[in-house]
Amino acid sequence: MTLLVIGSTGTLGRQIVRKALNEGFQVKCLVRSFRKGAFLKEWGAELVYGDLSVVESIPLSLYGVTAIIDCSTSRANDLYNIALIELKAKYILIESALKAGIKRYIFFSIFNSFNYKNIPLVMLKLMIEYRLKISGLNYTIFHLPGFFQGLIPQYALPILDKQLIWITSESSLISYINTQDVAKMTIHSLSISQFNKKTLPLQGNKPWRSLDIINLCEQISGRRAQINTIPIYLLNSLKNFTRLFQWTWNISERLAFIEMLSHKYSTSAQMKEILYILKIDEKELEELDVYLQEYFKRIMKKLKELNYQILSNQKNVSKIEF
Ligand SMILES: NC(=O)c1ccc[n+]([C@@H]2O[C@H](COP(=O)([O-])OP(=O)(O)OC[C@H]3O[C@@H](n4cnc5c(N)ncnc54)[C@H](OP(=O)(O)O)[C@@H]3O)[C@@H](O)[C@H]2O)c1
C-alpha cells in the first residue's frame, strides 16, 4: 500500500510518516519545499512536489497512491488563503482522489467542531467533512483535541523563559494527546474496515486543566510560572472583535480554541471502543506527566551543557585578556 501524506512536515504529519515507514508502508510526502522535507527523505519517504494553493499540482501527486492521509492545515492569517487551502484545494483533492480510485482517505478535524460553526476555520473543516461524507470515498475523519507538543510553546517554554502565561478564568478539562499516539492509531486504522466511512474522536486518557499542567511544569522544572488570567467574558468580546480563528496567532484566539476543545462532555466510552477495535491497550497511550518529564529532562540537560560551554568560553576569554 502506498500512502500519500499531505502536511508531512507538520507536527502530526511527520509522526504519521515515521510510523508508516516503520510499519513497512511505501510513503510519498507532498511537500512544497524539498529542502524543508529533506529529513523525510532521509527517513525513507519519497518526496513529491505539491502546493495546495497551486491546485494544478494536486492531481499529479496522486499517481500510484492507494491511501491519502491529509494532515495539512493553513497557517496564513488572511481569510482568503485559508479558504483557498482549507476549502478549494481540499475539494479538488477529494475529487482527484475519487478519479484516482483512492481506497482510503483520512482527514483530521477539530474536537467538538460541530458546536463551533461560527468560527471560520471550523466551518471550513465541517464543509470538508460533509464533502467527504457524500463523496462515496472510504473516508475516516478523526476529531482531535490539542497535542502534547503544543503544550511546550504554550506552557513549558514560557516557564523556562520567565514569560507570562495566559489562561482563562474558567479553565475546563481537555484530554490532550501525543501526536505519536495519533499516528499509531491512524496507521493501525488503515487495515480495519470498521473505520470506513466513520467520524471518530481520538483523545488522550486523562483530562487536564491549564492550571494543573502549569503546576506540573513548575514541579518538574523547579521554576515558578507567571500567570495572567483572562475572564471568559473578556475573551468572548475579544473573540467577537478579532473574528478570524487561528489558534497560533494571538492570545484571545488561542484561548478560544482551548475553550472549544474543552466543551464539557465525555467521549471516553467511544475512545475505549476505538482502542479495543485497534487492539491497543489504554496504557500504551503516553501520559502527559511522562511526556513533560522527558521534555524537561532533555531541555535542562541541554541548558546545563550550554551554561558549561558559556562558562568555559568566558574562562578562555579571560585567560586571553589577562
Ligand atoms: N495542533 C493541534 O493542536 C490540532 C488540534 C486539533 C486538530 N488539529 C488538526 O490536525 C492536523 C495536523 O495539525 P498540525 O498541528 O500537525 O499542523 P502543522 O504542524 O501546522 O502542519 C501543517 C502542515 O500543512 C502543510 N501546509 C500548509 N499549507 C500548505 C500548502 N499550501 N500546501 C501544502 N502543504 C501545506 C505545512 O507544510 P509547510 O511545512 O510547507 O508549511 C505543514 O506540513 C490539521 O488538520 C489540524 O487542523 C490540530
The ligand as an SDF file (V2000), in Angstrom:
LIG
                    3D

 48 52  0  0  0  0  0  0  0  0999 V2000
   -2.3300   21.3190   16.5350 N   0  0  0  0  0  0  0  0  0  0  0  0
   -3.4060   20.9670   17.2130 C   0  0  0  0  0  0  0  0  0  0  0  0
   -3.4570   21.0710   18.4600 O   0  0  0  0  0  0  0  0  0  0  0  0
   -4.6130   20.3870   16.4780 C   0  0  0  0  0  0  0  0  0  0  0  0
   -5.7950   20.1750   17.1800 C   0  0  0  0  0  0  0  0  0  0  0  0
   -6.8890   19.6230   16.5040 C   0  0  0  0  0  0  0  0  0  0  0  0
   -6.7930   19.2880   15.1600 C   0  0  0  0  0  0  0  0  0  0  0  0
   -5.6290   19.5220   14.5020 N   0  0  0  0  0  0  0  0  0  0  0  0
   -5.5580   19.1360   13.0780 C   0  0  0  0  0  0  0  0  0  0  0  0
   -4.5340   18.1560   12.9250 O   0  0  0  0  0  0  0  0  0  0  0  0
   -3.9280   18.3030   11.6430 C   0  0  0  0  0  0  0  0  0  0  0  0
   -2.4160   18.4650   11.8190 C   0  0  0  0  0  0  0  0  0  0  0  0
   -2.1530   19.6660   12.5530 O   0  0  0  0  0  0  0  0  0  0  0  0
   -0.6580   20.1060   12.9190 P   0  0  0  0  0  0  0  0  0  0  0  0
   -0.7280   20.9350   14.1490 O   0  0  0  0  0  0  0  0  0  0  0  0
    0.2340   18.9210   12.8570 O   0  0  0  0  0  0  0  0  0  0  0  0
   -0.3190   21.0700   11.6770 O   0  0  0  0  0  0  0  0  0  0  0  0
    1.0330   21.8870   11.4260 P   0  0  0  0  0  0  0  0  0  0  0  0
    2.1090   21.4450   12.3370 O   0  0  0  0  0  0  0  0  0  0  0  0
    0.6760   23.3370   11.3950 O   0  0  0  0  0  0  0  0  0  0  0  0
    1.4310   21.4480    9.9520 O   0  0  0  0  0  0  0  0  0  0  0  0
    0.7170   21.9310    8.8410 C   0  0  0  0  0  0  0  0  0  0  0  0
    1.2170   21.2050    7.6160 C   0  0  0  0  0  0  0  0  0  0  0  0
    0.4320   21.6510    6.4960 O   0  0  0  0  0  0  0  0  0  0  0  0
    1.3260   21.9850    5.4430 C   0  0  0  0  0  0  0  0  0  0  0  0
    0.7720   23.0110    4.5680 N   0  0  0  0  0  0  0  0  0  0  0  0
    0.2940   24.2250    4.9150 C   0  0  0  0  0  0  0  0  0  0  0  0
   -0.0680   24.9000    3.8180 N   0  0  0  0  0  0  0  0  0  0  0  0
    0.2070   24.1050    2.7570 C   0  0  0  0  0  0  0  0  0  0  0  0
    0.0690   24.2440    1.3440 C   0  0  0  0  0  0  0  0  0  0  0  0
   -0.3910   25.3670    0.7880 N   0  0  0  0  0  0  0  0  0  0  0  0
    0.4340   23.2050    0.5490 N   0  0  0  0  0  0  0  0  0  0  0  0
    0.9360   22.0590    1.0930 C   0  0  0  0  0  0  0  0  0  0  0  0
    1.0900   21.8770    2.4110 N   0  0  0  0  0  0  0  0  0  0  0  0
    0.7320   22.8750    3.2340 C   0  0  0  0  0  0  0  0  0  0  0  0
    2.5570   22.5280    6.1610 C   0  0  0  0  0  0  0  0  0  0  0  0
    3.6420   22.4810    5.2640 O   0  0  0  0  0  0  0  0  0  0  0  0
    4.9050   23.5050    5.3900 P   0  0  0  0  0  0  0  0  0  0  0  0
    5.8810   22.8080    6.3130 O   0  0  0  0  0  0  0  0  0  0  0  0
    5.3950   23.6320    3.9960 O   0  0  0  0  0  0  0  0  0  0  0  0
    4.3820   24.7820    5.9810 O   0  0  0  0  0  0  0  0  0  0  0  0
    2.6860   21.5190    7.3000 C   0  0  0  0  0  0  0  0  0  0  0  0
    3.3110   20.3470    6.8610 O   0  0  0  0  0  0  0  0  0  0  0  0
   -4.6000   19.5070   10.9800 C   0  0  0  0  0  0  0  0  0  0  0  0
   -5.6410   19.0560   10.1610 O   0  0  0  0  0  0  0  0  0  0  0  0
   -5.1650   20.2860   12.1500 C   0  0  0  0  0  0  0  0  0  0  0  0
   -6.2950   21.0600   11.7980 O   0  0  0  0  0  0  0  0  0  0  0  0
   -4.5470   20.0560   15.1200 C   0  0  0  0  0  0  0  0  0  0  0  0
  1  2  1  0
  2  3  2  0
  2  4  1  0
  4  5  1  0
  4 48  2  0
  5  6  2  0
  6  7  1  0
  7  8  2  0
  8  9  1  0
  8 48  1  0
  9 10  1  0
  9 46  1  0
 10 11  1  0
 11 12  1  0
 11 44  1  0
 12 13  1  0
 13 14  1  0
 14 15  2  0
 14 16  1  0
 14 17  1  0
 17 18  1  0
 18 19  2  0
 18 20  1  0
 18 21  1  0
 21 22  1  0
 22 23  1  0
 23 24  1  0
 23 42  1  0
 24 25  1  0
 25 26  1  0
 25 36  1  0
 26 27  1  0
 26 35  1  0
 27 28  2  0
 28 29  1  0
 29 30  1  0
 29 35  2  0
 30 31  1  0
 30 32  2  0
 32 33  1  0
 33 34  2  0
 34 35  1  0
 36 37  1  0
 36 42  1  0
 37 38  1  0
 38 39  2  0
 38 40  1  0
 38 41  1  0
 42 43  1  0
 44 45  1  0
 44 46  1  0
 46 47  1  0
M  CHG  2   8   1  16  -1
M  END
$$$$
